[in-house]
Amino acid sequence: MGQPLLYLVMMFWTSISREALFSDACLVLIVAGLVCAVVRWFHMCSPYSDNEKVYYPARRQMSLFFAMPVLLVPYVLMPSGPAVMTYAVSVWIIYISLTVSVLYRIYFRWELRGKFLWRKILNWCELLWMAALLLVLVFCPHFFSSHERLIYNGSAVAGMLSTVVAGFTVSRLRKDIDLYVNDNYSNPEDFPLKFARKVLWLPFVFILLGWVLFLTKDPWLFFANNLLYSVVFVWLLCVILKPQEGRSLPELQPVESVPQELCCTAGSIEDEVLTIIGRHFKEPHLLKTEVLSAVSRGNAQKADKFIALHGYYRLVNMFRLEYARLYKLRYPDAIQDVVAAESGFTSRVTFYKARKSVSDVYEEVSSRVEKLFQ
């Protein structure tokens, strides 16, 4: 029984042409991507859908990422054509590097801090290059074939630029992991540590595989690549489909060794730091580095020691929690979402987490916040 079955399998395998295998594998990737794109676009749970940017970060961009392999349709139709293979590997290496830089930037909210205009321009140029390759291949196939080497070199340059940007993006992610560990964030959901550590080095593996594919143009490697990414798409969809409450990392527990109160005299470094935080605590994404940069020249090191002693997250959220308490007393009809937003929290969830983590408020902080309501 076993031998005839094995014989039938072998007969079926040998009866399929190489071109059919390559085409089918690419078709599987495209279909998997489109299904994942549709699910990612339309699936949102209530009430998380009311705060889409927090719980479903980069939802639209992720849908586009899933759908973009549709650009490989020419390869499905003609997998044996040398020009089509050049087109496919050119699109693929740009696609992989481009998605890393764009999705990481949006997911980790780097749009909120700093200017990324030059990266956006580069990203749009890469998208236009891929679109141009498709149009030339479809409408001017003879031109594409006769200038294949030039197009291949141009794609190599675009791919290298995209890879460099992706490298800087991963480097930025590594720095943000260090910053989170050093208590740089006032809202824990500003940086999803667990997810960041999972995906930190993954792009390098995919980009390296993409470059090997680009340089070799091996159809069997592309066959394996397409099947691999079909699985990766489904896995990635399962990871991001649920509301990303996990963006607020492991619970920040109160530090037992921190002082229970602080002594603050006028003109001291403590007074300067608290004054700066008091002016900016309503900014939801306030960073410790931004507070230190506002300290007078020569006092940054002392300020850093003071903040490290009491905890940056703890100090900032003392201001926010006290402001929320007083705001609720003044406006008793205000709903919790409004109270949280007015106090500097990104959401009601982060307000509850801060209240759980920061058990008490310094009298000095309380008196400073009270003055804001006078």
C-alpha positions as a printed NumPy array, in Angstrom:
array([[  0.   ,   0.   ,   0.   ],
       [  2.829,   2.375,   0.941],
       [  4.87 ,   1.814,  -2.216],
       [  1.998,   2.488,  -4.692],
       [  1.088,   5.629,  -2.776],
       [  4.695,   6.816,  -2.863],
       [  4.819,   5.981,  -6.568],
       [  1.704,   8.073,  -7.218],
       [  3.155,  10.986,  -5.312],
       [  6.387,  10.773,  -7.289],
       [  4.46 ,  10.556, -10.552],
       [  2.401,  13.602,  -9.613],
       [  5.515,  15.555,  -8.61 ],
       [  7.43 ,  14.721, -11.775],
       [  4.421,  15.549, -13.955],
       [  4.42 ,  19.163, -12.751],
       [  6.71 ,  21.458, -14.681],
       [  9.183,  23.726, -12.93 ],
       [  7.441,  26.783, -14.306],
       [  4.126,  25.642, -12.832],
       [  5.718,  25.154,  -9.413],
       [  7.347,  28.583,  -9.455],
       [  4.136,  30.208, -10.647],
       [  1.949,  28.43 ,  -8.089],
       [  4.245,  29.314,  -5.184],
       [  4.112,  32.976,  -6.134],
       [  0.34 ,  32.778,  -6.525],
       [  0.08 ,  31.288,  -3.023],
       [  2.06 ,  34.268,  -1.682],
       [ -0.167,  36.78 ,  -3.479],
       [ -3.412,  35.146,  -2.321],
       [ -2.147,  34.823,   1.253],
       [ -1.124,  38.476,   1.216],
       [ -4.463,  39.68 ,  -0.14 ],
       [ -6.442,  37.637,   2.4  ],
       [ -4.275,  38.96 ,   5.246],
       [ -4.666,  42.501,   3.896],
       [ -8.47 ,  42.273,   3.836],
       [ -8.624,  40.781,   7.345],
       [ -6.214,  43.359,   8.738],
       [ -8.107,  46.23 ,   7.103],
       [-11.599,  45.31 ,   8.27 ],
       [-11.039,  43.506,  11.559],
       [-11.218,  45.757,  14.625],
       [-12.86 ,  44.956,  17.935],
       [-15.094,  47.337,  19.836],
       [-14.371,  49.449,  21.876],
       [-10.714,  49.366,  20.78 ],
       [-11.671,  50.633,  17.335],
       [-12.489,  54.015,  18.926],
       [ -8.766,  54.484,  19.608],
       [ -7.386,  52.871,  16.481],
       [ -3.939,  54.476,  16.506],
       [ -3.17 ,  53.086,  19.951],
       [ -4.635,  49.585,  19.689],
       [ -4.236,  48.963,  15.962],
       [ -1.05 ,  50.872,  15.051],
       [ -0.11 ,  51.044,  11.361],
       [ -3.285,  49.129,  10.413],
       [ -3.64 ,  50.673,   6.959],
       [  0.072,  50.485,   6.22 ],
       [  0.15 ,  46.855,   7.349],
       [ -2.698,  46.053,   4.966],
       [ -0.721,  47.635,   2.131],
       [  2.338,  45.606,   3.14 ],
       [  0.317,  42.399,   2.912],
       [ -1.184,  43.37 ,  -0.452],
       [  1.961,  44.589,  -2.22 ],
       [  3.107,  41.139,  -3.445],
       [  0.333,  41.564,  -6.049],
       [  3.085,  43.384,  -7.96 ],
       [  4.504,  39.905,  -8.646],
       [  1.585,  38.937, -10.913],
       [  3.848,  39.128, -14.024],
       [  6.011,  36.415, -12.474],
       [  2.935,  34.227, -11.953],
       [  2.093,  34.584, -15.64 ],
       [  5.631,  34.094, -16.986],
       [  8.026,  32.65 , -14.372],
       [ 10.576,  31.484, -16.938],
       [ 11.236,  34.879, -18.531],
       [ 14.678,  36.347, -17.639],
       [ 13.349,  39.91 , -17.74 ],
       [ 10.418,  38.947, -15.515],
       [ 12.822,  37.347, -13.018],
       [ 14.869,  40.548, -12.968],
       [ 11.687,  42.499, -12.345],
       [ 10.566,  40.151,  -9.56 ],
       [ 13.823,  40.199,  -7.574],
       [ 14.132,  43.982,  -8.068],
       [ 10.666,  44.597,  -6.658],
       [ 11.243,  42.144,  -3.825],
       [ 14.474,  43.602,  -2.411],
       [ 13.02 ,  47.123,  -2.38 ],
       [  9.734,  45.88 ,  -0.929],
       [ 11.349,  44.082,   2.018],
       [ 13.63 ,  46.968,   3.058],
       [ 10.933,  49.584,   2.461],
       [  8.365,  47.878,   4.657],
       [ 10.825,  47.629,   7.554],
       [ 11.535,  51.361,   7.636],
       [  7.917,  52.466,   7.066],
       [  6.122,  50.039,   9.378],
       [  8.634,  50.375,  12.207],
       [  8.494,  54.15 ,  11.977],
       [  4.717,  54.242,  12.238],
       [  4.245,  51.382,  14.688],
       [  6.749,  52.765,  17.177],
       [  5.348,  56.303,  16.747],
       [  8.523,  57.943,  15.544],
       [  6.311,  60.233,  13.462],
       [  5.503,  61.992,  16.72 ],
       [  9.109,  62.945,  17.411],
       [ 11.605,  64.334,  14.94 ],
       [ 11.344,  65.013,  11.235],
       [ 11.317,  62.209,   8.694],
       [ 10.727,  64.228,   5.533],
       [ 13.828,  62.96 ,   3.736],
       [ 12.898,  59.346,   4.529],
       [  9.366,  59.898,   3.28 ],
       [ 10.72 ,  61.331,   0.028],
       [ 13.026,  58.326,  -0.361],
       [ 10.167,  55.929,   0.389],
       [  7.971,  57.559,  -2.25 ],
       [ 10.808,  57.398,  -4.784],
       [ 11.15 ,  53.671,  -4.107],
       [  7.419,  53.128,  -4.549],
       [  7.485,  55.086,  -7.796],
       [ 10.45 ,  53.033,  -9.003],
       [  8.544,  49.782,  -8.401],
       [  5.486,  51.197, -10.179],
       [  7.673,  52.301, -13.087],
       [  9.214,  48.827, -13.363],
       [  5.756,  47.286, -13.568],
       [  4.542,  49.741, -16.208],
       [  7.655,  49.319, -18.361],
       [  7.494,  45.526, -18.116],
       [  3.805,  45.411, -19.055],
       [  3.656,  48.079, -21.758],
       [  7.249,  48.092, -23.077],
       [  8.569,  44.544, -22.574],
       [ 11.108,  44.898, -25.397],
       [ 12.516,  48.051, -23.807],
       [ 12.745,  46.233, -20.469],
       [ 14.585,  43.29 , -22.04 ],
       [ 17.022,  45.452, -24.   ],
       [ 17.824,  47.597, -20.945],
       [ 17.666,  44.796, -18.387],
       [ 21.199,  45.379, -17.083],
       [ 20.573,  49.088, -16.576],
       [ 17.273,  48.405, -14.796],
       [ 18.949,  45.742, -12.662],
       [ 21.699,  48.174, -11.594],
       [ 19.154,  50.884, -10.864],
       [ 17.208,  48.477,  -8.689],
       [ 20.432,  47.543,  -6.9  ],
       [ 21.027,  51.207,  -6.035],
       [ 17.424,  51.622,  -4.859],
       [ 17.689,  48.418,  -2.855],
       [ 20.933,  49.514,  -1.197],
       [ 19.461,  52.874,  -0.224],
       [ 16.387,  51.151,   1.154],
       [ 18.566,  48.675,   3.053],
       [ 20.632,  51.485,   4.578],
       [ 17.474,  53.242,   5.762],
       [ 16.194,  49.951,   7.178],
       [ 19.524,  49.542,   8.983],
       [ 19.186,  52.993,  10.544],
       [ 15.62 ,  52.108,  11.51 ],
       [ 16.694,  48.933,  13.313],
       [ 19.523,  50.877,  14.968],
       [ 16.966,  53.419,  16.182],
       [ 14.848,  50.589,  17.554],
       [ 17.857,  49.234,  19.434],
       [ 18.477,  52.656,  20.968],
       [ 14.829,  52.938,  21.986],
       [ 15.051,  49.584,  23.748],
       [ 17.99 ,  50.952,  25.743],
       [ 16.104,  54.174,  26.449],
       [ 13.107,  52.274,  27.745],
       [ 15.312,  50.215,  30.023],
       [ 16.779,  53.493,  31.282],
       [ 13.288,  54.808,  32.126],
       [ 13.043,  57.375,  29.347],
       [  9.3  ,  57.086,  28.656],
       [  6.512,  58.72 ,  30.639],
       [  3.828,  56.556,  28.986],
       [  4.712,  52.839,  28.875],
       [  2.581,  52.27 ,  25.768],
       [  4.843,  54.692,  23.888],
       [  7.231,  51.817,  23.384],
       [  6.306,  48.113,  23.184],
       [  9.433,  46.478,  24.587],
       [  8.456,  42.814,  24.247],
       [  7.364,  43.21 ,  20.634],
       [ 10.448,  45.307,  19.827],
       [ 12.796,  42.633,  21.127],
       [ 11.006,  39.967,  19.09 ],
       [ 11.314,  41.846,  15.806],
       [ 14.648,  43.61 ,  16.368],
       [ 16.882,  41.373,  14.266],
       [ 14.222,  39.689,  12.123],
       [ 14.465,  42.287,   9.309],
       [ 18.162,  41.569,   8.805],
       [ 17.375,  37.906,   8.147],
       [ 14.701,  38.789,   5.588],
       [ 16.808,  41.504,   3.933],
       [ 19.826,  39.177,   3.73 ],
       [ 17.646,  36.52 ,   2.115],
       [ 16.339,  39.162,  -0.285],
       [ 19.844,  40.178,  -1.342],
       [ 20.901,  36.557,  -1.892],
       [ 17.831,  36.16 ,  -4.079],
       [ 18.568,  39.419,  -5.917],
       [ 22.181,  38.488,  -6.656],
       [ 21.571,  34.855,  -7.641],
       [ 18.157,  35.125,  -9.354],
       [ 17.675,  31.507,  -8.364],
       [ 14.074,  30.442,  -9.165],
       [ 14.185,  27.639,  -6.606],
       [ 15.259,  30.095,  -3.91 ],
       [ 12.413,  32.377,  -4.975],
       [ 10.079,  29.375,  -4.786],
       [ 11.144,  28.707,  -1.176],
       [ 11.023,  32.429,  -0.403],
       [  7.416,  32.73 ,  -1.571],
       [  6.255,  29.767,   0.489],
       [  8.148,  31.037,   3.526],
       [  6.587,  34.478,   3.323],
       [  3.128,  32.986,   2.91 ],
       [  3.608,  31.393,   6.334],
       [  5.191,  34.559,   7.762],
       [  2.2  ,  36.634,   6.611],
       [ -0.254,  34.38 ,   8.411],
       [  1.915,  34.309,  11.556],
       [  2.321,  38.078,  11.541],
       [ -1.416,  38.596,  11.074],
       [ -2.126,  36.377,  14.099],
       [  0.34 ,  38.423,  16.176],
       [ -1.084,  41.853,  15.305],
       [ -4.761,  41.01 ,  14.86 ],
       [ -5.71 ,  41.345,  18.515],
       [ -5.795,  44.83 ,  20.088],
       [ -2.253,  45.836,  20.91 ],
       [ -2.698,  46.387,  24.621],
       [  0.677,  44.695,  24.756],
       [  2.152,  47.995,  23.618],
       [  2.086,  48.864,  27.296],
       [  4.901,  46.607,  28.356],
       [  5.383,  44.63 ,  31.532],
       [  3.754,  46.343,  34.469],
       [  5.951,  49.088,  35.915],
       [  6.118,  48.304,  39.594],
       [  6.855,  50.944,  42.229],
       [ 10.496,  50.972,  43.202],
       [ 10.836,  50.227,  46.895],
       [ 14.126,  52.059,  47.316],
       [ 12.937,  55.452,  46.054],
       [ 12.463,  58.218,  48.639],
       [  8.965,  58.687,  50.041],
       [  9.287,  62.475,  49.805],
       [ 11.674,  65.023,  48.32 ],
       [ 13.229,  68.193,  49.638],
       [ 13.074,  71.031,  47.149],
       [ 14.509,  74.512,  47.666],
       [ 14.148,  77.437,  45.299],
       [ 16.847,  77.493,  42.63 ],
       [ 17.988,  73.914,  43.292],
       [ 18.33 ,  71.286,  40.592],
       [ 15.278,  69.551,  42.048],
       [ 13.267,  72.746,  41.67 ],
       [ 14.434,  73.186,  38.072],
       [ 13.546,  69.628,  37.048],
       [ 10.118,  69.762,  38.693],
       [  9.435,  73.126,  37.072],
       [ 10.241,  71.718,  33.63 ],
       [  8.086,  68.634,  34.188],
       [  5.314,  70.857,  35.562],
       [  5.283,  72.823,  32.299],
       [  5.276,  69.787,  30.   ],
       [  3.641,  66.848,  31.804],
       [  0.477,  67.25 ,  29.701],
       [  2.473,  66.25 ,  26.626],
       [  1.559,  62.533,  26.33 ],
       [  4.868,  61.455,  24.821],
       [  7.255,  63.51 ,  26.956],
       [ 10.709,  61.903,  27.127],
       [ 13.352,  62.12 ,  29.799],
       [ 15.863,  63.233,  27.187],
       [ 13.598,  66.194,  26.383],
       [ 13.467,  67.173,  30.06 ],
       [ 17.246,  66.928,  30.404],
       [ 17.782,  69.014,  27.275],
       [ 15.715,  71.814,  28.873],
       [ 17.853,  71.886,  32.026],
       [ 20.298,  74.793,  32.343],
       [ 23.783,  74.217,  31.003],
       [ 26.047,  72.226,  33.313],
       [ 23.222,  70.745,  35.363],
       [ 22.177,  67.878,  33.091],
       [ 24.221,  65.282,  34.971],
       [ 22.843,  66.365,  38.358],
       [ 19.331,  66.402,  36.92 ],
       [ 19.812,  62.907,  35.527],
       [ 20.881,  61.609,  38.942],
       [ 17.868,  63.235,  40.594],
       [ 15.484,  61.747,  38.035],
       [ 17.134,  58.327,  38.328],
       [ 16.731,  58.441,  42.118],
       [ 12.985,  59.085,  41.985],
       [ 12.179,  57.463,  38.621],
       [ 11.221,  59.438,  35.538],
       [  7.994,  57.539,  34.91 ],
       [  7.073,  58.035,  38.572],
       [  7.783,  61.772,  38.657],
       [  5.882,  62.649,  35.485],
       [  2.892,  60.538,  36.347],
       [  2.683,  62.021,  39.829],
       [  1.955,  65.328,  38.112],
       [ -0.561,  63.711,  35.779],
       [ -2.356,  61.743,  38.478],
       [ -2.638,  64.749,  40.77 ],
       [ -3.87 ,  66.894,  37.901],
       [ -6.444,  64.228,  37.005],
       [ -7.66 ,  64.116,  40.617],
       [ -8.081,  67.883,  40.837],
       [ -9.591,  68.068,  37.34 ],
       [-12.237,  65.542,  38.341],
       [-13.033,  67.555,  41.484],
       [-13.498,  70.705,  39.439],
       [-15.388,  68.999,  36.613],
       [-17.256,  66.096,  38.248],
       [-19.294,  65.389,  35.105],
       [-16.211,  64.84 ,  32.949],
       [-15.912,  61.28 ,  31.654],
       [-12.737,  59.314,  32.37 ],
       [-11.431,  59.518,  28.8  ],
       [-11.54 ,  63.327,  28.946],
       [ -9.89 ,  63.411,  32.372],
       [ -7.093,  61.142,  31.132],
       [ -6.531,  63.166,  27.94 ],
       [ -6.515,  66.514,  29.787],
       [ -3.968,  65.153,  32.259],
       [ -1.444,  63.98 ,  29.672],
       [ -2.322,  60.284,  29.395],
       [ -2.66 ,  58.736,  25.959],
       [ -5.721,  56.754,  26.989],
       [ -7.87 ,  55.632,  29.877],
       [ -5.835,  52.393,  29.999],
       [ -2.537,  54.185,  30.601],
       [ -4.213,  56.286,  33.307],
       [ -5.292,  53.143,  35.153],
       [ -1.847,  51.588,  34.796],
       [ -0.16 ,  54.73 ,  36.136],
       [ -2.545,  54.884,  39.078],
       [ -1.735,  51.271,  39.855],
       [  2.036,  51.779,  39.558],
       [  2.37 ,  55.155,  41.326],
       [  0.839,  54.668,  44.735],
       [  1.495,  58.119,  46.218],
       [  2.202,  61.697,  45.181],
       [  4.85 ,  63.942,  46.714],
       [  3.528,  66.938,  48.624],
       [  5.842,  69.155,  46.584],
       [  4.296,  67.851,  43.357],
       [  0.783,  68.206,  44.751],
       [  1.335,  71.842,  45.727],
       [  2.715,  72.669,  42.274],
       [ -0.262,  71.101,  40.512],
       [ -2.726,  72.867,  42.83 ],
       [ -1.318,  76.205,  41.69 ],
       [ -2.409,  75.345,  38.134],
       [ -6.041,  75.397,  39.284],
       [ -5.82 ,  78.68 ,  41.182]])
